[in-house]
Amino acid sequence: QPQRWRREPRGIPAALPVMAARAALEAAAVSRDVVLFQHDRSRFFRLVGLFCAGQGLFWTYLAHFAFTSLRPTPAPGPGPDDPGSRGCPGPPDRRVPPGSLVVAAGWLLPLRSVRRVTLLRGGTEVTIGTHGPLGFGHRSLTVPLRDVSGRAHRAEVAAAIPIKVRGHPFFFLLDKGGQLSDPRLFDVTVGAFRKF
């Protein structure tokens, strides 16, 4: 008797790649940790951190110098409140924000630049490794995979892949110059979009 082929419902073929990806995830991640992404730029961020720290010291010294040394000069005629009698061109507190902003940028940018992403054994947690503040040292954060969301596909971005972690402000950035050890596994785990 000839074998009859049963027609599958329309929704199943579209779901097959997802099921295959989940099966690959379980097979690859249950037995061992998998490094999905790595890109170490410690030297670059240390140089940026030194530059930002130098800028902070420069602007702080400038504000201190303006506050302590540039006093209003005594005016013989119009009086001490005359704008033309001041030796300081502006209040010292105008010199503090530029230095503070530069230092804050140098502090925050390395903390959001990812150097390594590791999918832990079992496939339910991921460790995100970043550089330390001002580029010195390293930081790591272990979170459940369900709390990580890729905000753009890696093929759609030019410079960095933005990753959002629940409960953390700003995005974590994965430089496209880094190395993806398993792009397909990355796409269905860390790079997958999740609503939260």
C-alpha positions in Angstrom: 0.0 0.0 0.0 1.5 3.3 -1.0 2.5 5.6 1.8 0.4 8.8 2.0 2.2 12.0 2.8 0.5 14.1 5.4 0.4 17.8 4.8 1.8 19.8 7.6 0.0 23.0 8.9 1.3 26.2 7.5 2.7 27.4 10.9 5.1 24.5 11.4 7.7 25.2 8.6 8.2 28.7 9.8 8.8 27.4 13.4 11.3 24.8 12.3 14.3 27.1 12.2 13.4 28.4 15.7 13.1 24.8 17.0 16.4 23.9 15.4 18.1 26.9 16.9 16.8 26.0 20.4 18.0 22.5 19.9 21.4 23.7 18.9 21.4 26.0 21.9 20.6 23.2 24.3 23.2 20.9 22.7 26.0 23.5 22.7 25.4 25.3 26.0 24.4 22.6 28.5 27.7 20.9 28.8 30.1 23.9 28.9 30.4 27.7 28.9 30.5 29.2 25.4 32.3 32.5 24.7 30.1 34.2 22.1 31.9 37.5 21.7 35.3 38.9 22.6 37.1 42.1 21.8 39.7 43.5 24.2 40.5 47.2 23.8 42.1 47.7 27.2 45.0 49.8 25.9 42.7 52.2 23.9 40.4 52.8 26.9 43.4 53.3 29.2 44.7 56.0 26.9 41.2 57.6 26.7 40.9 57.4 30.5 44.2 59.1 31.0 43.2 61.9 28.6 39.8 62.4 30.4 41.5 62.4 33.8 44.0 65.0 32.5 41.2 67.1 31.2 39.4 66.9 34.5 42.5 68.0 36.4 43.1 70.9 33.9 39.6 72.3 34.2 39.6 71.9 38.0 42.8 73.8 38.3 41.5 76.5 36.0 38.4 76.9 38.1 40.5 77.0 41.3 42.9 79.5 39.8 40.0 81.7 38.7 38.4 81.6 42.1 41.5 82.2 44.2 43.7 84.5 42.0 41.4 86.5 39.8 39.7 88.8 42.3 37.7 91.9 41.4 40.0 94.9 41.0 39.1 98.0 43.0 37.5 100.6 40.9 38.2 104.3 41.8 35.1 105.8 40.2 32.1 103.6 39.3 32.3 101.3 42.3 32.9 97.6 43.0 29.7 96.5 41.3 30.7 97.8 37.9 31.1 94.9 35.4 34.2 96.6 33.9 36.1 96.5 37.2 36.2 92.7 37.4 39.5 90.9 36.8 37.8 87.5 36.2 36.0 87.2 32.8 33.3 84.9 34.2 32.3 82.9 37.3 34.6 80.0 38.2 31.7 77.5 38.2 31.5 77.8 34.4 34.8 76.0 34.2 33.8 73.0 36.3 31.1 71.4 34.0 33.4 70.8 31.0 35.9 68.9 33.0 33.1 67.0 34.8 31.5 66.0 31.6 34.8 64.8 30.1 35.6 62.7 33.2 32.0 61.3 33.3 32.3 60.2 29.6 35.7 58.6 30.2 34.3 56.8 33.3 31.1 55.6 31.7 32.1 54.6 28.1 34.5 51.8 29.2 31.8 50.4 31.5 29.5 50.0 28.6 32.0 48.8 26.0 31.8 45.0 26.1 35.0 43.0 25.9 33.5 39.5 26.3 30.1 37.8 26.3 29.9 34.2 27.7 26.9 32.0 27.6 27.1 29.9 30.8 26.5 26.2 31.0 22.8 25.5 30.8 22.0 28.4 28.5 20.0 30.3 31.0 22.6 32.9 32.2 25.1 35.1 30.4 28.2 36.9 31.7 29.0 40.3 30.2 32.5 41.5 30.7 33.4 45.1 30.3 36.4 47.4 30.9 36.8 49.2 34.2 36.3 52.9 34.9 38.7 55.1 32.8 39.9 51.9 31.1 41.6 50.4 34.2 40.7 46.9 35.3 37.7 44.8 34.3 34.1 44.4 35.3 31.7 41.5 34.8 28.0 41.1 35.2 26.1 37.8 35.2 22.4 38.1 34.4 19.6 35.7 33.3 19.4 35.4 29.5 15.7 36.5 29.6 17.0 39.9 30.9 19.2 40.6 27.9 17.8 42.0 24.7 19.5 42.8 21.4 18.1 46.1 20.1 19.4 45.8 16.6 20.6 42.9 14.4 24.3 42.8 13.9 23.9 43.1 10.1 21.9 46.4 10.5 24.5 48.4 12.5 27.7 50.0 11.3 29.9 50.3 14.3 28.5 48.6 17.5 25.7 46.2 18.4 23.5 47.7 21.2 22.5 45.3 24.0 20.0 46.2 26.7 20.1 44.6 30.1 17.1 44.9 32.4 17.7 47.1 35.4 20.7 48.8 33.9 20.7 52.3 32.4 22.2 52.9 28.9 23.1 50.2 26.4 26.0 47.8 26.4 27.9 48.2 23.1 29.6 45.3 21.2 32.1 46.6 18.8 31.7 45.1 15.3 35.5 44.8 15.2 35.2 42.0 17.7 35.1 38.3 17.1 31.9 36.2 17.2 32.7 32.6 17.8 29.2 31.3 16.9 27.1 34.0 15.1 24.0 31.8 14.9 24.1 31.0 18.6 24.6 34.7 19.3 21.6 35.7 17.2 19.2 33.4 19.1 20.5 34.2 22.6 22.1 37.5 23.4 21.3 39.1 20.0 17.6 38.2 20.2 15.1 41.0 20.8 13.1 40.6 24.0 10.4 42.9 25.4 10.8 44.2 28.9 
